[in-house]
Amino acid sequence: MSVTATARITAVADGRGSTSLPVLESDGPLALRRTRSPDTARARVTVVGAMSAPLGGDRLAVEVRADEGARMTVDSAAATVALPGAGPDTGPAAYDVRLSVGEEAELHWLPEQLVSACGSALDMTTRAELARTSRLVLREELILGRHGESTGRLSTRLTVRRAGRPLLDQQLAYGPGAPGGWDGAAVLGGHRAVGQLLLVDPAFEDGLPAPRLLGPTAALTPLAGPAVLVTALAADARLLRAVLDEALQGLLKEPRAVPRS
């Protein structure tokens, strides 16, 4: 039997230098837990999977809102594994992430990896609406197949709007039914871990990092907006995380590497 569930999180500045969570609504397999943050001014929420999901036919969604001045990190306790449905006619699963970040607010969306198991079919969408002075750190890591198996069908779309204007809109597809060449030398080149890191920061209006390679299978690209996108391939999840973590730490330390012309 398919599951439909929507979990909701709202963060607000409490006026005392911290962030409170007036809305923390778990639903179905999406269990939300407030967890300890090393930064007392920042709220932290961890998504804990209460059951195996998403399965074929499931419709899951997470809605996150960081109101004006709020600071929040949302992560997950473990990888999400897309699995085949119980029957041949269940159809693909859907996982919809909706992020809203207000003026002077900051959201770090840092889930664990999404694993596309053999025989599964998942359509994942992530939509972010940002105010002009908001800040977003978003990480997406996709693992195409569990150990020793081929990938399922996976499509992802990431759409980001800032101050009402499009900043980024991209769609990717992997596995059976994806456009030809998705696993060729010009795309994955035999790798099965693919990820991206998006950092949107008003500070980049004064200077964007220069485009550059971050090793043989990763690249940093400045975006108009102002934002930076890091894309990476790796042989496995551990190596992919290492590349993205190193890129994020470098960007946080040097947000204005090259002045804008």
C-alpha positions in Angstrom: 0.0 0.0 0.0 1.4 3.4 -1.0 2.0 6.1 1.6 1.3 9.8 1.3 3.0 12.0 4.0 4.2 15.6 4.5 6.5 16.6 7.3 6.7 20.3 8.2 9.3 22.5 9.9 9.1 26.2 10.7 11.9 28.1 12.3 11.6 31.6 13.8 14.0 34.0 15.5 13.1 34.2 19.2 14.4 37.7 19.8 17.0 36.5 22.2 19.7 35.5 19.7 18.4 32.0 19.2 16.0 30.2 16.9 12.8 28.4 18.0 10.7 25.8 16.2 7.0 26.5 16.5 6.2 23.9 13.9 7.8 20.4 13.9 5.3 18.0 12.4 6.3 14.4 11.6 4.2 12.3 9.2 4.3 8.7 8.1 7.9 7.6 7.6 9.2 11.1 8.0 10.0 11.5 11.7 11.5 14.8 12.8 13.6 15.3 15.9 15.1 18.4 17.3 18.8 17.6 17.9 21.6 19.4 19.6 23.4 22.0 17.6 27.0 23.1 18.2 25.9 26.7 17.5 23.4 27.9 20.2 22.0 30.5 17.8 21.1 27.8 15.3 18.3 25.3 15.5 19.0 21.8 14.2 16.4 19.2 13.0 17.2 15.6 12.1 14.9 13.6 9.8 14.7 10.0 11.1 13.2 7.4 8.8 10.5 5.6 10.8 10.0 2.9 8.1 11.4 1.8 4.7 10.6 4.5 2.2 10.2 5.8 -0.4 8.7 2.7 -2.0 7.1 2.6 -5.5 3.9 4.7 -5.4 4.8 6.6 -2.2 4.3 10.4 -2.2 6.5 12.0 0.4 7.2 15.7 1.0 9.2 17.8 3.5 8.3 21.5 3.9 10.9 23.7 5.6 10.4 27.4 6.4 13.0 29.6 8.0 11.3 32.9 8.8 13.1 36.3 9.0 16.3 36.2 11.0 16.0 32.4 11.8 19.0 30.1 11.5 18.5 26.4 11.0 20.2 23.2 9.9 18.2 20.2 8.6 20.0 16.9 8.3 19.1 13.2 8.4 20.1 10.3 10.6 20.8 7.9 7.7 20.8 7.5 4.0 17.4 7.4 2.2 17.0 4.3 0.1 14.6 4.3 -2.8 13.1 0.8 -3.1 10.9 -1.0 -5.6 7.2 -1.1 -4.9 5.2 -4.1 -3.7 3.7 -4.7 -7.1 4.5 -4.1 -10.8 1.8 -1.4 -11.2 2.6 0.8 -8.2 4.3 3.5 -10.4 7.3 5.6 -9.4 7.7 7.2 -5.9 7.8 10.9 -5.5 9.9 12.9 -3.0 9.2 16.6 -2.9 11.4 19.1 -0.8 10.1 22.6 -0.5 12.4 25.2 1.2 11.5 28.8 2.0 14.1 31.2 3.5 13.1 34.7 4.7 15.0 38.0 4.9 18.3 37.7 6.9 17.5 34.0 7.5 19.9 31.1 7.0 19.1 27.5 6.1 21.5 24.6 5.7 19.8 21.6 4.0 22.3 18.8 4.5 20.6 15.4 4.2 22.5 12.1 4.0 22.8 10.3 0.6 19.9 9.2 -1.5 20.5 5.6 -2.7 18.7 4.4 -5.8 18.2 0.7 -5.4 18.0 -1.7 -8.4 14.3 -1.9 -9.6 13.2 1.3 -7.9 11.8 4.4 -9.6 11.9 7.8 -7.9 11.1 11.3 -9.0 12.7 13.9 -6.6 12.1 17.6 -6.7 13.7 20.3 -4.6 12.3 23.8 -4.7 13.8 26.7 -2.8 12.3 30.2 -2.5 14.8 32.7 -1.1 14.5 36.3 -0.1 17.1 38.8 -1.3 19.1 38.7 2.0 18.7 35.1 2.9 21.5 32.5 2.8 21.2 28.8 1.7 23.6 25.9 1.8 22.2 22.9 0.0 23.8 19.5 -0.5 22.6 16.7 -2.7 24.3 13.3 -2.9 23.0 10.5 -5.1 24.3 6.9 -5.0 23.3 5.0 -8.1 22.8 1.4 -6.9 23.6 -0.4 -3.7 26.9 -2.4 -3.5 27.2 -4.8 -6.4 23.9 -3.9 -8.1 22.8 -1.6 -10.9 20.9 1.6 -10.3 17.1 2.1 -10.3 15.5 4.9 -12.3 16.1 8.3 -10.7 15.1 11.7 -11.8 15.9 14.9 -9.9 15.0 18.5 -10.4 16.4 21.5 -8.4 14.7 24.8 -8.8 15.9 27.9 -6.8 14.4 31.4 -7.0 15.8 34.4 -5.2 13.8 37.6 -4.7 11.2 36.2 -7.1 13.7 35.6 -9.9 15.1 32.3 -11.2 18.6 31.5 -9.9 19.0 27.8 -10.9 16.7 25.3 -12.6 18.2 21.9 -13.6 17.0 18.4 -14.1 19.0 15.2 -14.1 18.0 11.6 -14.9 19.8 8.2 -14.4 19.0 4.6 -14.9 16.5 2.7 -17.1 14.5 5.0 -19.2 16.9 8.0 -18.8 18.1 9.7 -22.0 20.9 7.7 -23.7 24.4 8.3 -22.6 23.7 9.1 -19.0 26.3 6.5 -17.9 28.8 7.2 -20.7 32.3 8.6 -20.5 31.1 12.2 -21.1 28.6 12.0 -18.1 29.4 9.6 -15.3 32.4 7.8 -16.7 31.8 4.7 -14.6 31.3 6.6 -11.4 28.2 5.8 -9.2 28.2 8.7 -6.8 27.2 12.1 -8.0 26.6 15.2 -6.0 26.3 18.9 -5.8 26.7 21.7 -3.3 24.9 25.0 -3.7 25.8 28.1 -1.7 23.7 31.2 -2.0 25.0 34.2 -0.1 24.5 37.9 -0.4 28.2 38.3 0.4 28.9 37.1 -3.1 27.5 40.3 -4.5 30.9 41.8 -3.6 32.9 39.0 -5.2 32.5 35.5 -6.6 35.1 32.7 -6.4 36.7 32.0 -9.8 35.5 28.9 -11.7 38.0 26.1 -11.2 38.4 22.3 -11.0 38.4 20.7 -7.6 40.3 17.5 -8.6 39.7 15.3 -11.7 36.0 14.9 -11.3 34.7 18.0 -9.5 34.2 21.7 -10.5 33.2 25.0 -8.9 31.0 27.3 -11.0 30.0 30.8 -9.9 26.3 31.6 -10.7 24.6 34.9 -11.2 22.4 35.5 -8.3 24.8 35.5 -6.3 25.7 31.9 -5.8 28.3 29.1 -6.3 27.6 25.6 -7.5 30.0 22.7 -6.9 29.3 19.5 -8.9 31.2 16.3 -8.3 31.5 12.6 -9.2 33.2 9.9 -7.2 33.5 6.1 -7.0 31.6 5.9 -3.7 29.7 7.9 -1.1 32.7 8.4 1.2 34.8 10.0 -1.5 32.0 12.2 -2.7 31.3 13.5 0.8 35.0 14.3 1.2 35.0 16.4 -1.9 31.9 18.3 -1.1 32.9 18.9 2.5 36.3 20.3 1.5 34.6 22.6 -1.0 32.1 23.9 1.5 34.8 24.6 4.1 36.9 26.5 1.5 33.9 28.6 0.5 32.9 29.5 4.0 36.5 30.7 4.7 36.9 32.7 1.5 33.6 33.9 0.1 35.1 36.7 -1.9 38.0 35.1 -3.7 37.7 37.2 -6.9 36.1 40.6 -7.2 33.2 40.8 -9.7 33.8 42.8 -12.8 
